[in-house]
Amino acid sequence: MTQQEWPGEPGWSEEDPTVGELDLEARTSLRRLSRGVSDYTDEQAEGYDVEYRKLRLERVVLVGVWTQGSLAQIEASLEELRALADTAGSEVVDVLYQRRDKPDSGTYIGRGKVEELRAVVRETGADTVICDGELSPGQMIALEKALDVKVIDRTMLILDIFAQHAKSKEGKAQVALAQMEYLITRVRGWGGALSRQAGGRAGSNGGVGLRGPGETKIEADRRRLRADMARLRKEISGMKTSRDVQRERRDSAAIAQVAIAGYTNAGKSSLINALTGAGVLVEDALFATLDPTTRRAKLRDGRAVVFTDTVGFVRHLPTQLVESFRSTLEEVLAADVVLHVVDGSDPFPLEQIAAVNSVIGDIVAETGRPAPPEILVVNKVDAADPIVLAELRHRLDDVVFVSARTGEGIAELEARLELFLNSLDQHVRLLIPFTRGDLISRLHEVGTVTHEEYGAAGTVVDVRLPAVVAAELADFRAEGLGA
């Protein structure tokens, strides 16, 4: 397959067809979250005493609650949490987990485990504790009081990573909205700020019936958050209109659209590079791709297609992100076919598949649009456990096993993609006048020309076309030579 419009793109590399250096240095420079005093001064100038969770993660302890599943599953979940923490730029100094029927309602892990965790925090010098779950505001406050260090949960960590990696205006706005939706129920003041009043006193201009305690500082913070959220929603709505226009242009061009979706770090960007040579950013980190990347390429049969690399999914993806990124995730529903990429080297790839299907199901339910057909692609087979691959071959039907790094299975995937797209086409024979060379060019661009010959009245073309194009060219059907 060849990719059009590239090799002059920045980030092209001859050494590895799956790796693009595009913005890699810039992304890496954002990995460390420690900030100077001036950053905090800027935040205070905004008028918020609210802790906005722009985290300074350095030395962290991971904490999990094992409520179900095997020991290997809880360890895999905590290993994923470690990868998330590493991506956020922190150093994991210890990992603890506890077996419980359900998380403790007061402290998430129970009083006895809190004492053990406090000893670990003091011994390691950790300044942050990350819990592998979503904490209630009460649990977060109780843990911070007991441990005297910052406590965050899995949701806050993922939101922070998204904030680091978003680079487009739309991506930044979507992440900011998701953070605010999460924080508005967790607004906390510091010290006396929690009860400070913004109201009047006797004799003030409030008038009869309007004097009293007034608005607390925490209420003012929430009001500002709601105003900012309304502004961001309006901005994102305008950006969605622009995205819809671009999508309509692609639809009108009748070029097949292929969305590449899957679990984070499953190798989606590597796969699109292997298929098109696009030079898309590839980094061994979670959520390296947040902004959809669209690349146009040609299949081996000459058909033009558009590949769209989408944001990765993860287990327990915060609902705020699903809502904020809905316009981006709708790219999946707009495609003719989805390449669902699975990390074959993961110890539990079936759980990855379930997590991705759950998110897509939520989008389908919200939008009312049906999900397009999918081709399941198990990537990284060169690094996968043979036993895991054997289980996947037994449990799954109609799967392509590939390695974007080595190229194994890529030709088979291309063939499967061609076969599927051909099944959506109509087979027609058209008589194109010699004066309409533009139509001949379009047939080669959007269809698969199987035979072409020249007659007295024009060019007779045997071609497979998308149904919408075949309908447009119905007047050019060759008599007696129909589909």
N, C-alpha and C positions, 0 to 999 in steps of 0.2 A: 504494500500500500504506500502511496506517496502523499505527502502533505503539501498543499498549495499554500502560498503566501508566507512560507517561512524560510529558506534557511537564513535569511538576513535578520531574523528576530534576535534581540539580545538574549544571551543565556544559552545559545546553541553550543553543544559539546559533541565532538566526534568520539570521545572515549567510551561513553556509555549511552546507548540510545534511549534509556529510560530516565536519565537524570538531566534536569535543566537547572542552570545556576541563576535563573531569573529571580531577582530580589532576595537571593539566599543570604547575602551578606547583610542586607538591611534587616531581614527577619531575625537573623542571629543577634544583631545588635540590640534587639528589643527583649531578649530572653531574660535579662536580669531585671528584677523588679525593685531593687533598692533605689530609693530616691533621696534627693537632698532636701534641706530645710525649705528651699524656695518653693518646692512642689506643694508642701503643706500650707505655706503662706498663700499660694494661689488658690487652694481649695477654700481656705477660710474666707478669702476675699469674695468668693461666690455667695456668701451668706448662709452656708450650711454648717451646722454643728453636727450634722449627721455623718456617721462613719461610712464613707462610700465604698469601702472594701477594695480600694486600689492597693493591693496587698504588697507587703514586703516579705516575701517568703525566702527564708535562708535555711535555717536548720529546723526540720519539721519531723514530727512523730505521726505516723499513720495509725488510725484506730478503726477496727471493724467489728461488727456484730454478726456472728454466725447463727442464723436462724433456721436455715434449711440447706439441703444439698450436702455434697461430700466435702471432706477436708480439702481436696484438690480444687474444688470450685471456689471456696472462700479464699484460698491462697491465690488463685488466678485473679479473683476480683481485687484483692489487695495489690497484686502485681500490676494490674491495670491502673489502680490508684497511684502507685509509685511512678508509673510512666507519665500520668497526668501531672504529678508534682514535679517530675524532672522537666517536662515540657514547660511548666510555669517558671522554671529557673531556680528551683529550690534543691536543697540537699536533704535526703531522707536519712535520719540518724537511727531510727528504730521503728518497728512495726509491732502492734499488739492487736489481738482480737479476742473476743469472748463468746462462748457458746451460751445463747439464751433463746427462749421461745419467741421473744419479741424484744425490741429495744426498750430500755427503761424509760418511762415517761418523764422522769425528772432530770436524769443526767445522761441518757442514751446508753451508758454502759453499767450503771449501778454504782452504789457508794463504794463497795470494796475495790472495784476496778479503778475507780477514780483515784483512790489512795495510791494504788500501784502506778497509775499513769503519772501522778504528781511526782513520785520518786524518780521515774524515768526521765521526766522533763528536767528535773533538777540535776540529775546525773549527767545527762547529755548536753545540757545547756541549750535545749531547743527553745525557740521563741514562738512556735506555731504548732498547733495540733489540728490535723485534718481528719475528719470523720467520714467513713465510707457510707454515707447516707445523707438524707436531708434532715437537718436538725430544726426543731421548732424554736421560736425565739426564746422560750423559757429554758429549753435544754442548753442553748448556746450561752445564755447569761449564767446559768448555774455552773457550767463547765469553766467558763472564764473566771468566775469568782473563786472556784476551787483550785484552779491551776495557776492563776495569775499570768496567763499567756493568752495570746490571740487564739481563738478557736473558730474554724471555718468548716463548712461541709463540702461534700462532693459537688453540689450545685454551684456554690460560690467559686470553687476552683475551676470548674469548666467555664463559667462566665468570665473569669479572669483571663483564661487562656484565649478565649474568643476575642477579648478586648485587646490582647497583645497582637493577635494575628490579623485582625481586620485591617484592611488598607484602603478599600474604596469608601466613598462617602456613604453609600447605601449600607455596606457592611458595618461601618462604625455606628451608624444610626440604629441599625437593628440590634447590635450588641448593647448599646446604651439603653435602649428601650427595655431589653430583657433584664438588664441589671436593675433598672428602676422598678420594674414590675416585681422583682424578687425582693428588693430592699424596702418597698413601701410598707410592708407588713412587719419589717424588722428595724424600723427607725428607732435609734436609741440616742439619747443625749448623753453628755458627759457631766457627771457631778450634778451641780445645781441647775444645769441647763435643762434638765428633765422637767423641772417644775417652774421655770421662769415664766412670767406672765407678760403678755403684750397688751393687756387690757387697761382700762381706765381706773380712776380713783374718784372718791367723792369730790364733786365740784368740777369734774373734767367736762369736756365737750360732748361726752357720750349722751347726756340728757337722762331724763327720768326713764327708768326701766332698762337702761343700757349700761349702767355701772355694775362692775363686778370683777371677777377674776380675769375675764378676757381670754385671749387665745394663748395657750401655752406654746413654748418654743417648739416642742415636738409636733404640735399641730401645725405650726407655721411651716416646718420642714416638710411635712406631708403635703401641705397645700402646694408648696413649690414643686415638689416631685410630681404631683398630679398635673400641674401646668406644663412642666417639661415633657411629661409623657404624652400629653395631648399634642404638643408641638411636634414631637418626634413622629407620632402616628400620622400626622398630616404630611410631614416630609416624606415618610416612607410610602404613603399612598401616592404621592406625586412621582416618586421613583418607580413604583410599580407600573404606573401608566407608561413610562418610557420603556420599561422592560416588555410590557405587552405589545407596544408598537414594534419593537425589534423582533418579537416572536411572530407577529403577524407578517412581517416582511419575510421571515424565513419560511413561514407557511405558504405564502403566495409564490415563493420561488420553487415550491414543490420539491425541495431537497430533503431527503430522508434525515430525520433527527434521531440521534442515539444518545441517551443519557447514561452516564456512568455513575452508579450509586453504590453505596456499601458502607461497611464499618470504617471508622477512622483508622488510618494507617494500614488499610488492607492492600494498598498498592494501586489505587485508582489512577493517580497521576502518572505513576510509572507505566501503567497499562496504556493510557492514552498516548504517552510518548512512544511506547513500543509500536502502537498501531499507526501513529501519524508522524512521529518525529517532531512533535510540536515544541519541545523545549519547555514544557510546563514545570514549574517549581516542584522539585521532589526533595523531601527532607524526612529523615527517620524520626518523626515527631508526630504526636497526635494533633489533629486539626491544623495541619500545615496549610490546607486549602480551605478557605472560607468563601472567597468570591468565585462564583461560577466562571470557569474558563471554557470558551467555545473555540473550537478549531475545525476548519474545513479540510477535508481530505478526499482522496479517491480510492475506491475499492479496486481490486485487481481486474474486475470486469468493466472498469471505466466509470462506474456510478459515483457521483458526488454525494458525500454525506457530511453531516455536521455532528461532531462529538462535543458533548457538554460535560465537563468534569464538575461534580457538585460537592457540597460540604459533606463531610463524613458524619455518620451516626455513631452513637455509643449507648451502652446499657444505661437505663435511667436518664436519658437525655432530658434536661430540664424543660418542663412544659413551656416556660417563658421563651426559650430559644425556638421551640417548634412554632410558636405563635409569631414571634418576631421575624423568623426566617421563612415564613410561609410563602411569600412571593418568590423567594429563591428556590425553595423546595418544589414549587409548582412547576419548575423546569422539568422535573422528573415526569409529572403527569402529562406534560405537553409533548413528550417524545413519542416516536413511533415504536420504539423498543428500548428497554432498559437493560444494560449490562450490570447485573447485580454481582459485585466483586466481593469475594470472601477471602479472608486471610487463612490459607491452608496451614500455615505454621502455628496458628493459635491452638492452644490445647482444647478449646471448646468452640469450634467454628459454628456448630449448629446453634449455639446461643447467640452468636453474631447475626446469623440469618434471622432468627426470631426477633432480635432487637430492631433490625432494619425494617422487617415486615410490619412490626408494630407501629413505627413512626410513619411509614407510607400509608398504613391503614388509617391512622389519625388524620392525615392530610386528605385522604379520599373521603372520609366521613365529614370533614369540615367543608370541603369544596363541592362535594356531590359529583365530582368527575371520576370516571372509572380509571383504574390503574392500567397502564399499557402492558402488553406482554413483556416478559423478561427472559433473558438468557442468563442462567446462573454460571458464574465464572469463578473457579477456585484458583486463586493466585498463590505465588510463592511455593509451588510444589517442590522446588529445589531445596527448600529449607524445612519442609514439612516432615513430620513423623510418619513413616510408612503405615503404622497402625491406624493413625488418624485418617490418612488418605483412604485406606481400605474401608474404614467405617463410612466415610462419605460416599464412596462408590456404592456401598451396599444400601445406604439410607436414602440417597438422592437419585432422582432420575433426570435425564436430559441435562447433564452438566459437562462443561468444558474445563479441563485441568490445564493450567498454563503457568509459565514463569515469565513475567515481564522482564526480569533481569537477564535470563539466559536465552529467551526467545522460544522456549519449548511450548508447543501448543498454540502459538500465535497464528500460524497458518490455518489450523483447524478452526480457531475462533473466527477468523476472517471468512472462511468458507461457510460457517454456520450463520454468520451475519448476512452474507450475500443471499444464502438460501432463504432466510426468513424474509428479507426485504423483497426478494423476487416473488414470494408467495402473496404479497400485498398488491402486486402489480397486475395490470391487464395486458394481455398479449394482443397487439394490434399490428396491422399492416397499413401504412399510410403512403399516399401519393403526394409528395411535396413539390410544388412548382419550382423550377430552377431560379425563379426570382426571390424565393423565400429561403435564402441561405441561413437566415437567422433562426428559422425553425429547425433546420438540420443541426445547427450548433446546440440548440436547446435540448433536442432529443438525446444528443450525446452526453449532455451535462446531467440531465435529471433521470435518464432512462438507461436501459441496457440494449444497445443495438446489436442484434444477432445476425442481420443480413442487410445489405444495401446494394441496390443495383440501379442503373440509369436507363430510363425509357424515353420514348419520344415526348411524353407530356411532362416528365419530371423525374424525380428520384423516388423509387419505391423502397421504403424502409420497413423492415421487420423489427419491431422493437417492443420491449416490455416497459410500461410506463406506470407511474402512480395514477390511481383512478381519476383524480382531479384533473390531471393533465390530459389523460385520454379523453375525458369529457370535453375539454376545451378544444381539442383537435378533431372532434367527431366529423367536421365538414371535410376533412382531408382523408377520410378512410378510402382506401382503394376498393373500387367496386369488385365484388366477387372475391376479395382477398381479406375479408374481415378477420376478426379474432378467431 
